[in-house]
Amino acid sequence: MFYICCFPNLTVLEYLIKFCVEKFIFTLKAVRVGHYMYPGM
């Protein structure tokens, strides 16, 4: 709690980076699955 109170910007930035990386990986997986299931997408 102390860390979050002292460094809110850093915490938000780390959360956003983690979210973006997870979304990017999820998109890559979805694209691969999409290629297998729906060729030509």
Beta strands, then each sheet from edge to edge (+ up, - down):
end
